Amino acid sequence: MADCVYIIHVSEIVQLGLTSVLHRHFNFSVKSFATFHDFLVSFETTNGTSIIISGHELSIRPDFNNFLAAHPELTSIVLLKRAPEQEEETGFHFICMDHSQTEIRDRIERASGILNEEKTPSELTDREIEVLKLLAMGNSNKEIAAKLYISTHTVISHRKNISEKLSIRSASGLTVYAVLNNYIDTSNLDIGDLI
């Protein structure tokens, strides 16, 4: 587990928001700084792995990158306003301001190799599985609501929870997940029935 997460961002609201998310999902200390200079003044080398979360403008500065090169124990994660078009081509770890808490947690774990021992896997509820099955079969939110005798708003809420738990945003991605995890029986199914 990481010794510490250092947040370097000029916005106090961003610092507080990230701190709240990190404390909710991890058990390590969080230290926030408005500038890279403020961070350097208090930084002490540790034996373990630590994480720096900083804005994109800092990540392109040569002095910051030289510092990271001199400290391989630090994992750098860049905070972006929105996800890049081609995520796999960025060449760096990042989180976005519009990511859900679940996605932020998952990205931090992947970037740094952290395994949060207290975290339990997020399993779908029985109702979420029902919604997923109907969605995978090409039903609209309104059709799912009618079939399950719930409101469309409730269906949308279930879909949001499913997407956050699985970190899958598209209907086609959820369909593939449903097929691969045997939530729908494809033996008697025409591929045209799927989305």
JORAVEN-V195987 format. One record per residue. N is the residue number from 1. RES is the residue in one letter. BURIAL is # if it has 9 or more other C-alpha atoms within 8 Angstrom, else .. Layout:
BEGIN
n->N res->RES burial->BURIAL
n->N res->RES burial->BURIAL
END
This chain:
BEGIN
n->1 res->M burial->.
n->2 res->A burial->#
n->3 res->D burial->#
n->4 res->C burial->#
n->5 res->V burial->#
n->6 res->Y burial->#
n->7 res->I burial->#
n->8 res->I burial->#
n->9 res->H burial->#
n->10 res->V burial->.
n->11 res->S burial->.
n->12 res->E burial->.
n->13 res->I burial->.
n->14 res->V burial->.
n->15 res->Q burial->#
n->16 res->L burial->.
n->17 res->G burial->.
n->18 res->L burial->.
n->19 res->T burial->#
n->20 res->S burial->.
n->21 res->V burial->#
n->22 res->L burial->#
n->23 res->H burial->#
n->24 res->R burial->.
n->25 res->H burial->#
n->26 res->F burial->.
n->27 res->N burial->.
n->28 res->F burial->#
n->29 res->S burial->.
n->30 res->V burial->#
n->31 res->K burial->.
n->32 res->S burial->#
n->33 res->F burial->#
n->34 res->A burial->#
n->35 res->T burial->#
n->36 res->F burial->#
n->37 res->H burial->.
n->38 res->D burial->#
n->39 res->F burial->#
n->40 res->L burial->.
n->41 res->V burial->.
n->42 res->S burial->.
n->43 res->F burial->.
n->44 res->E burial->.
n->45 res->T burial->.
n->46 res->T burial->.
n->47 res->N burial->.
n->48 res->G burial->.
n->49 res->T burial->#
n->50 res->S burial->#
n->51 res->I burial->#
n->52 res->I burial->#
n->53 res->I burial->#
n->54 res->S burial->#
n->55 res->G burial->#
n->56 res->H burial->#
n->57 res->E burial->.
n->58 res->L burial->#
n->59 res->S burial->#
n->60 res->I burial->.
n->61 res->R burial->.
n->62 res->P burial->.
n->63 res->D burial->.
n->64 res->F burial->#
n->65 res->N burial->#
n->66 res->N burial->.
n->67 res->F burial->.
n->68 res->L burial->#
n->69 res->A burial->.
n->70 res->A burial->.
n->71 res->H burial->.
n->72 res->P burial->.
n->73 res->E burial->.
n->74 res->L burial->#
n->75 res->T burial->#
n->76 res->S burial->#
n->77 res->I burial->#
n->78 res->V burial->#
n->79 res->L burial->#
n->80 res->L burial->#
n->81 res->K burial->.
n->82 res->R burial->.
n->83 res->A burial->.
n->84 res->P burial->.
n->85 res->E burial->.
n->86 res->Q burial->.
n->87 res->E burial->.
n->88 res->E burial->.
n->89 res->E burial->.
n->90 res->T burial->.
n->91 res->G burial->.
n->92 res->F burial->.
n->93 res->H burial->#
n->94 res->F burial->#
n->95 res->I burial->#
n->96 res->C burial->#
n->97 res->M burial->.
n->98 res->D burial->.
n->99 res->H burial->#
n->100 res->S burial->.
n->101 res->Q burial->.
n->102 res->T burial->#
n->103 res->E burial->#
n->104 res->I burial->#
n->105 res->R burial->#
n->106 res->D burial->.
n->107 res->R burial->#
n->108 res->I burial->#
n->109 res->E burial->#
n->110 res->R burial->.
n->111 res->A burial->#
n->112 res->S burial->#
n->113 res->G burial->.
n->114 res->I burial->#
n->115 res->L burial->.
n->116 res->N burial->#
n->117 res->E burial->.
n->118 res->E burial->.
n->119 res->K burial->.
n->120 res->T burial->.
n->121 res->P burial->.
n->122 res->S burial->.
n->123 res->E burial->.
n->124 res->L burial->#
n->125 res->T burial->.
n->126 res->D burial->.
n->127 res->R burial->.
n->128 res->E burial->#
n->129 res->I burial->#
n->130 res->E burial->.
n->131 res->V burial->#
n->132 res->L burial->#
n->133 res->K burial->#
n->134 res->L burial->#
n->135 res->L burial->#
n->136 res->A burial->#
n->137 res->M burial->#
n->138 res->G burial->#
n->139 res->N burial->#
n->140 res->S burial->.
n->141 res->N burial->#
n->142 res->K burial->.
n->143 res->E burial->.
n->144 res->I burial->#
n->145 res->A burial->#
n->146 res->A burial->#
n->147 res->K burial->.
n->148 res->L burial->.
n->149 res->Y burial->.
n->150 res->I burial->#
n->151 res->S burial->.
n->152 res->T burial->#
n->153 res->H burial->.
n->154 res->T burial->#
n->155 res->V burial->#
n->156 res->I burial->#
n->157 res->S burial->.
n->158 res->H burial->#
n->159 res->R burial->#
n->160 res->K burial->.
n->161 res->N burial->.
n->162 res->I burial->#
n->163 res->S burial->#
n->164 res->E burial->#
n->165 res->K burial->#
n->166 res->L burial->.
n->167 res->S burial->.
n->168 res->I burial->.
n->169 res->R burial->.
n->170 res->S burial->.
n->171 res->A burial->#
n->172 res->S burial->.
n->173 res->G burial->#
n->174 res->L burial->#
n->175 res->T burial->#
n->176 res->V burial->#
n->177 res->Y burial->.
n->178 res->A burial->#
n->179 res->V burial->#
n->180 res->L burial->.
n->181 res->N burial->.
n->182 res->N burial->.
n->183 res->Y burial->#
n->184 res->I burial->.
n->185 res->D burial->.
n->186 res->T burial->.
n->187 res->S burial->.
n->188 res->N burial->.
n->189 res->L burial->.
n->190 res->D burial->.
n->191 res->I burial->.
n->192 res->G burial->.
n->193 res->D burial->.
n->194 res->L burial->#
n->195 res->I burial->#
END
